Amino acid sequence: MINTDKYEGHLIDKAIEDNRSVWCWHDWMLKNAETIEQYNATNYLLNDAPKLLAEVKRLREENKKYESFLYFEGFNPKEVIE
């Protein structure tokens, strides 16, 4: 399990609010971070991005197992989720 508390206050929220495409994160962070906490939160998020992606992929595979089980038992997973 990944502790996501350290990402609180990251700068992606600001980039989305400003409708910007951010191509060079490190330079953009240095220019736009208003506090050291904001800089650190964004830096943690960027550094952990590969771990987060791996976790998403792992969870999707786990979900496929449950979907297969539900089909096997005669349920439609989309109906069960709703």
PyRosetta script that sets phi, psi and omega in degrees:
from pyrosetta import init, pose_from_sequence

init()
pose = pose_from_sequence("MINTDKYEGHLIDKAIEDNRSVWCWHDWMLKNAETIEQYNATNYLLNDAPKLLAEVKRLREENKKYESFLYFEGFNPKEVIE")
pose.set_psi(1, 135.2)
pose.set_omega(1, -178.4)
pose.set_phi(2, -98.2)
pose.set_psi(2, 130.7)
pose.set_omega(2, 177.6)
pose.set_phi(3, -76.6)
pose.set_psi(3, 109.4)
pose.set_omega(3, -176.7)
pose.set_phi(4, -91.1)
pose.set_psi(4, -2.3)
pose.set_omega(4, 179.8)
pose.set_phi(5, -60.9)
pose.set_psi(5, -30.9)
pose.set_omega(5, -177.1)
pose.set_phi(6, -71.1)
pose.set_psi(6, -8.5)
pose.set_omega(6, 178.4)
pose.set_phi(7, -92.4)
pose.set_psi(7, -5.2)
pose.set_omega(7, -178.2)
pose.set_phi(8, -57.4)
pose.set_psi(8, 129.5)
pose.set_omega(8, 177.7)
pose.set_phi(9, 85.4)
pose.set_psi(9, 17.7)
pose.set_omega(9, -179.1)
pose.set_phi(10, -68.9)
pose.set_psi(10, 161.7)
pose.set_omega(10, -171.7)
pose.set_phi(11, -79.3)
pose.set_psi(11, -10.7)
pose.set_omega(11, -177.9)
pose.set_phi(12, -60.8)
pose.set_psi(12, -31.4)
pose.set_omega(12, 177.0)
pose.set_phi(13, -58.6)
pose.set_psi(13, -42.9)
pose.set_omega(13, -179.5)
pose.set_phi(14, -66.7)
pose.set_psi(14, -40.0)
pose.set_omega(14, 179.8)
pose.set_phi(15, -64.4)
pose.set_psi(15, -39.3)
pose.set_omega(15, 179.6)
pose.set_phi(16, -69.9)
pose.set_psi(16, -41.2)
pose.set_omega(16, 178.4)
pose.set_phi(17, -60.5)
pose.set_psi(17, -37.1)
pose.set_omega(17, -178.6)
pose.set_phi(18, -84.6)
pose.set_psi(18, 1.1)
pose.set_omega(18, -178.4)
pose.set_phi(19, 53.1)
pose.set_psi(19, 46.9)
pose.set_omega(19, -179.3)
pose.set_phi(20, -110.0)
pose.set_psi(20, 150.5)
pose.set_omega(20, 167.5)
pose.set_phi(21, -97.5)
pose.set_psi(21, 124.4)
pose.set_omega(21, -176.7)
pose.set_phi(22, -106.9)
pose.set_psi(22, 114.5)
pose.set_omega(22, -175.1)
pose.set_phi(23, -99.6)
pose.set_psi(23, -31.9)
pose.set_omega(23, -178.4)
pose.set_phi(24, -119.5)
pose.set_psi(24, 88.4)
pose.set_omega(24, -172.8)
pose.set_phi(25, -57.5)
pose.set_psi(25, -46.7)
pose.set_omega(25, -174.0)
pose.set_phi(26, -60.7)
pose.set_psi(26, -48.9)
pose.set_omega(26, 179.3)
pose.set_phi(27, -64.3)
pose.set_psi(27, -40.7)
pose.set_omega(27, -179.4)
pose.set_phi(28, -63.7)
pose.set_psi(28, -41.3)
pose.set_omega(28, 178.5)
pose.set_phi(29, -61.4)
pose.set_psi(29, -46.5)
pose.set_omega(29, -178.5)
pose.set_phi(30, -59.3)
pose.set_psi(30, -36.9)
pose.set_omega(30, -178.5)
pose.set_phi(31, -78.9)
pose.set_psi(31, -33.0)
pose.set_omega(31, -169.6)
pose.set_phi(32, -107.4)
pose.set_psi(32, -11.9)
pose.set_omega(32, 178.5)
pose.set_phi(33, -67.2)
pose.set_psi(33, 125.1)
pose.set_omega(33, -178.7)
pose.set_phi(34, -88.5)
pose.set_psi(34, -23.3)
pose.set_omega(34, 179.2)
pose.set_phi(35, -138.0)
pose.set_psi(35, 162.3)
pose.set_omega(35, 176.8)
pose.set_phi(36, -66.4)
pose.set_psi(36, -32.5)
pose.set_omega(36, 178.3)
pose.set_phi(37, -64.4)
pose.set_psi(37, -41.0)
pose.set_omega(37, 178.7)
pose.set_phi(38, -65.8)
pose.set_psi(38, -42.4)
pose.set_omega(38, 177.5)
pose.set_phi(39, -61.5)
pose.set_psi(39, -47.2)
pose.set_omega(39, -178.3)
pose.set_phi(40, -63.8)
pose.set_psi(40, -42.1)
pose.set_omega(40, -179.5)
pose.set_phi(41, -61.2)
pose.set_psi(41, -43.6)
pose.set_omega(41, 179.2)
pose.set_phi(42, -67.8)
pose.set_psi(42, -40.4)
pose.set_omega(42, 179.3)
pose.set_phi(43, -62.8)
pose.set_psi(43, -43.7)
pose.set_omega(43, 176.6)
pose.set_phi(44, -60.2)
pose.set_psi(44, -44.0)
pose.set_omega(44, -178.7)
pose.set_phi(45, -62.1)
pose.set_psi(45, -44.7)
pose.set_omega(45, 179.9)
pose.set_phi(46, -66.1)
pose.set_psi(46, -40.8)
pose.set_omega(46, -179.8)
pose.set_phi(47, -68.4)
pose.set_psi(47, -31.6)
pose.set_omega(47, -178.5)
pose.set_phi(48, -90.9)
pose.set_psi(48, -1.3)
pose.set_omega(48, -177.2)
pose.set_phi(49, -52.9)
pose.set_psi(49, -44.3)
pose.set_omega(49, 177.7)
pose.set_phi(50, -61.6)
pose.set_psi(50, -37.7)
pose.set_omega(50, 177.4)
pose.set_phi(51, -66.3)
pose.set_psi(51, -41.0)
pose.set_omega(51, 179.7)
pose.set_phi(52, -65.1)
pose.set_psi(52, -41.3)
pose.set_omega(52, 177.7)
pose.set_phi(53, -63.3)
pose.set_psi(53, -42.5)
pose.set_omega(53, 178.3)
pose.set_phi(54, -62.0)
pose.set_psi(54, -39.2)
pose.set_omega(54, 178.8)
pose.set_phi(55, -66.5)
pose.set_psi(55, -40.8)
pose.set_omega(55, 177.2)
pose.set_phi(56, -61.0)
pose.set_psi(56, -45.1)
pose.set_omega(56, 179.4)
pose.set_phi(57, -63.3)
pose.set_psi(57, -41.0)
pose.set_omega(57, 179.2)
pose.set_phi(58, -62.8)
pose.set_psi(58, -43.8)
pose.set_omega(58, -179.5)
pose.set_phi(59, -67.2)
pose.set_psi(59, -35.5)
pose.set_omega(59, 176.1)
pose.set_phi(60, -63.6)
pose.set_psi(60, -41.1)
pose.set_omega(60, 177.3)
pose.set_phi(61, -64.2)
pose.set_psi(61, -40.3)
pose.set_omega(61, 177.7)
pose.set_phi(62, -61.9)
pose.set_psi(62, -41.7)
pose.set_omega(62, 178.1)
pose.set_phi(63, -62.7)
pose.set_psi(63, -37.1)
pose.set_omega(63, 178.9)
pose.set_phi(64, -60.9)
pose.set_psi(64, -37.2)
pose.set_omega(64, 178.3)
pose.set_phi(65, -61.6)
pose.set_psi(65, -44.2)
pose.set_omega(65, -179.5)
pose.set_phi(66, -69.3)
pose.set_psi(66, -37.4)
pose.set_omega(66, 176.7)
pose.set_phi(67, -61.5)
pose.set_psi(67, -43.7)
pose.set_omega(67, 178.4)
pose.set_phi(68, -60.8)
pose.set_psi(68, -41.9)
pose.set_omega(68, 178.3)
pose.set_phi(69, -61.9)
pose.set_psi(69, -44.7)
pose.set_omega(69, -179.3)
pose.set_phi(70, -62.9)
pose.set_psi(70, -42.9)
pose.set_omega(70, 176.4)
pose.set_phi(71, -60.5)
pose.set_psi(71, -42.5)
pose.set_omega(71, 179.8)
pose.set_phi(72, -60.9)
pose.set_psi(72, -36.9)
pose.set_omega(72, -179.6)
pose.set_phi(73, -83.1)
pose.set_psi(73, -1.7)
pose.set_omega(73, 176.7)
pose.set_phi(74, 92.8)
pose.set_psi(74, 13.2)
pose.set_omega(74, 178.3)
pose.set_phi(75, -103.6)
pose.set_psi(75, 151.3)
pose.set_omega(75, 171.6)
pose.set_phi(76, -94.1)
pose.set_psi(76, 115.9)
pose.set_omega(76, -177.2)
pose.set_phi(77, -54.7)
pose.set_psi(77, -35.1)
pose.set_omega(77, -179.0)
pose.set_phi(78, -65.8)
pose.set_psi(78, -35.2)
pose.set_omega(78, 177.3)
pose.set_phi(79, -72.1)
pose.set_psi(79, -36.9)
pose.set_omega(79, -179.0)
pose.set_phi(80, -66.7)
pose.set_psi(80, -40.1)
pose.set_omega(80, -178.4)
pose.set_phi(81, -65.7)
pose.set_psi(81, -38.8)
pose.set_omega(81, -178.4)
pose.set_phi(82, -72.1)
pose.dump_pdb("model.pdb")
